[in-house]
Amino acid sequence: MDDPRGLFDLTGRVACVTGASSGLGRRVAQVLAAAGANVVAVARRKQALDQLCGDIGSRAAAVVADVSDRDGLEALRDSVSEKFGAPDIVIHAAGVNTREPADEVTTGGWDQTLALNLSAPFFLSQLMVPAMKEKGWGRIVNFASLQTTRAFPGGIAYGASKAGVAQLTRAMAEAWSRFGITANAIGPGFFPTELTQAVFDDPERSARNAAQTCMQRNGRVEDIDGPILFLCSAASDYVTGQVLMVDGGFTAK
C-alpha cells in the first residue's frame, strides 16, 4: 500500500483563492501553499495581498480584483493564470454580510450580498472549468455558512445567499464531476475573522456562541486546515456535491 499521506500532497497544483487578504481565505492560501501548491491570492486590498505573498514566498502571486464585478471576470481569469498557469483548484472565500434586519434590507445591500456570495462563485468557476476539463481534474470549494441552514437575526440577505451556495454546490457537482472536477463547500462555524470581529470583541456573545456547539468552543483558524486540504486534494476524489460543516457541532444540536 502506498503511503496515504501522499493523498494530501498538492505539489504541482495551482490554486486560486478569493478573499485571500484576511480571515479564513488568507489561512486557506497559506495551507495550500504549505501542501505544495502554487497559490494565486485574489482580493481588493493590495497591501494585504502583498504581505501574504511575502509570507508564503515564491509559490504565491497576488491579483487585485473585485470578484463581484462580473464584467471583469474574464480579465481576472487571465490574470490569475498568468504566472503559474490555469488553476486546478478554485476556492471561493470572498464574502460579505451587510447584517441588515429584514425590515431594513436595501436593494443595494441585497444585490451586493448576492453578487459576491453567490453569483461570483458561479461565474468565476464557469470561466475556470474549461481548463480543468482539459486536464481531467479540478477542485471547486465554495464557502457556505451556519446560515446555510439556520436563520440568524439581521441575516436574511446573507442567509439567502449561503443557502443558495449549498444548492449551487450540488448543481456544480452534477454539471462538472463527470469531467473529473469535484465541487464541494466548507461551512464554517464561529471563527474569528474580520466579518465576525464585533462578535469576538463581545466576551459574553462569544461565550454564548461557544456554548451552542457540541465542542463548547469557537473555531480557531487552524481548524480549517484539514477540511480544506481534504477537499482540495486526491483524498476527496470520490466526494462531490457536499457541504462539510466545520462548526464544532453547532448544526448537530
PAKOL-497381 format. One line per field, with one value per residue (C-alpha): residue number from 1; y, z, x. Coordinates in steps of 0.05 Angstrom, whole numbers, plus 5000, padded with zeros to 4 digits. Last residue first. Layout:
<padrens>
nr <- (NUM:...)
py <- (Y:...)
pz <- (Z:...)
px <- (X:...)
</padrens>
This chain:
<padrens>
nr <- (253:252:251:250:249:248:247:246:245:244:243:242:241:240:239:238:237:236:235:234:233:232:231:230:229:228:227:226:225:224:223:222:221:220:219:218:217:216:215:214:213:212:211:210:209:208:207:206:205:204:203:202:201:200:199:198:197:196:195:194:193:192:191:190:189:188:187:186:185:184:183:182:181:180:179:178:177:176:175:174:173:172:171:170:169:168:167:166:165:164:163:162:161:160:159:158:157:156:155:154:153:152:151:150:149:148:147:146:145:144:143:142:141:140:139:138:137:136:135:134:133:132:131:130:129:128:127:126:125:124:123:122:121:120:119:118:117:116:115:114:113:112:111:110:109:108:107:106:105:104:103:102:101:100:99:98:97:96:95:94:93:92:91:90:89:88:87:86:85:84:83:82:81:80:79:78:77:76:75:74:73:72:71:70:69:68:67:66:65:64:63:62:61:60:59:58:57:56:55:54:53:52:51:50:49:48:47:46:45:44:43:42:41:40:39:38:37:36:35:34:33:32:31:30:29:28:27:26:25:24:23:22:21:20:19:18:17:16:15:14:13:12:11:10:9:8:7:6:5:4:3:2:1)
py <- (5405:5377:5445:5473:5411:5446:5484:5456:5436:5398:5415:5361:5359:5317:5266:5209:5241:5271:5249:5269:5340:5404:5376:5344:5405:5448:5401:5393:5467:5498:5485:5526:5589:5573:5558:5572:5526:5481:5421:5407:5480:5527:5543:5573:5623:5644:5653:5698:5739:5749:5765:5818:5832:5763:5784:5851:5815:5769:5794:5810:5738:5699:5635:5616:5559:5548:5512:5486:5471:5418:5414:5359:5364:5298:5312:5274:5320:5380:5390:5350:5375:5447:5435:5408:5467:5517:5484:5495:5565:5585:5574:5620:5675:5671:5671:5733:5770:5750:5756:5810:5759:5689:5635:5567:5521:5559:5608:5565:5582:5560:5576:5544:5495:5477:5424:5401:5343:5320:5367:5395:5397:5438:5488:5493:5500:5566:5611:5575:5578:5653:5656:5610:5635:5708:5699:5672:5709:5770:5786:5761:5805:5867:5860:5854:5912:5956:5937:5955:5909:5949:5907:5843:5870:5889:5850:5870:5803:5799:5743:5722:5650:5620:5569:5548:5489:5466:5537:5557:5572:5592:5666:5688:5643:5690:5749:5713:5693:5764:5792:5745:5765:5840:5849:5809:5857:5816:5787:5854:5849:5854:5793:5766:5711:5657:5598:5644:5664:5650:5708:5757:5734:5748:5817:5833:5811:5856:5916:5903:5902:5880:5805:5747:5703:5659:5598:5548:5484:5445:5430:5493:5533:5502:5519:5591:5605:5574:5617:5680:5659:5643:5713:5764:5783:5717:5733:5693:5634:5608:5543:5514:5442:5418:5393:5387:5329:5307:5237:5228:5218:5152:5120:5069:5000)
pz <- (5361:5302:5268:5322:5322:5326:5263:5204:5164:5101:5046:4993:4917:4908:4945:4906:4895:4965:4987:4918:4945:4951:4994:5044:5048:5063:5118:5150:5153:5174:5248:5243:5243:5311:5319:5379:5439:5475:5430:5416:5397:5428:5487:5440:5413:5484:5502:5442:5460:5531:5510:5459:5416:5385:5358:5331:5296:5258:5187:5201:5223:5288:5272:5292:5247:5179:5124:5072:5003:4950:4875:4843:4773:4740:4678:4703:4763:4722:4716:4775:4820:4800:4816:4885:4900:4875:4920:4981:4958:4952:5026:5034:4992:5027:5094:5076:5052:5113:5164:5211:5263:5246:5207:5204:5143:5100:5157:5191:5129:5059:5026:4958:4940:4867:4853:4785:4744:4672:4650:4592:4635:4687:4633:4612:4686:4703:4668:4697:4765:4761:4742:4797:4855:4835:4834:4904:4958:4919:4876:4926:4981:4938:4909:4977:5006:4947:4947:5020:5077:5134:5152:5147:5192:5153:5173:5110:5108:5055:5022:4988:5005:4936:4930:4859:4848:4783:4765:4695:4690:4744:4730:4682:4701:4754:4707:4651:4699:4725:4655:4643:4710:4700:4674:4733:4784:4847:4843:4859:4837:4859:4836:4880:4868:4915:4908:4912:4984:5031:5079:5024:4986:5047:5056:4983:4989:5050:5014:4951:4983:4934:4938:4899:4921:4868:4901:4875:4912:4956:5019:5052:4993:5005:5079:5068:5017:5063:5121:5080:5058:5130:5154:5111:5042:5010:4993:4930:4929:4863:4868:4821:4831:4820:4892:4924:4970:5011:4982:4993:5067:5048:5038:4982:5000)
px <- (4448:4486:4488:4534:4578:4645:4627:4666:4605:4624:4573:4574:4566:4628:4669:4701:4769:4769:4839:4865:4868:4828:4771:4819:4864:4804:4780:4849:4867:4800:4812:4876:4834:4806:4733:4690:4686:4637:4652:4578:4568:4517:4562:4614:4563:4544:4617:4628:4566:4590:4661:4639:4700:4690:4622:4647:4705:4659:4669:4743:4753:4750:4712:4641:4620:4650:4611:4660:4632:4642:4650:4692:4720:4740:4699:4638:4640:4621:4546:4521:4576:4562:4488:4505:4550:4498:4447:4491:4512:4439:4430:4490:4459:4392:4427:4467:4405:4363:4419:4398:4377:4402:4365:4398:4411:4461:4464:4517:4556:4575:4642:4652:4707:4719:4771:4795:4820:4811:4866:4826:4764:4801:4819:4746:4723:4757:4706:4646:4681:4684:4611:4588:4629:4615:4539:4530:4569:4593:4533:4482:4509:4518:4448:4416:4454:4438:4365:4362:4342:4311:4250:4292:4347:4411:4473:4512:4549:4602:4642:4706:4726:4712:4768:4788:4835:4867:4884:4907:4981:5031:5043:4988:4930:4902:4909:4871:4815:4811:4806:4747:4717:4717:4647:4620:4649:4633:4703:4734:4806:4879:4917:4973:5023:5048:5096:5157:5145:5087:5098:5115:5054:5011:5041:5030:4958:4946:4977:4937:4868:4814:4825:4855:4913:4944:4974:5025:5010:5059:5019:5047:5019:4951:4954:4976:4921:4869:4891:4884:4814:4797:4809:4845:4871:4853:4781:4789:4837:4863:4903:4954:4976:5047:5056:4988:5004:4944:4938:5012:5000:4967:5036:5025:5000)
</padrens>
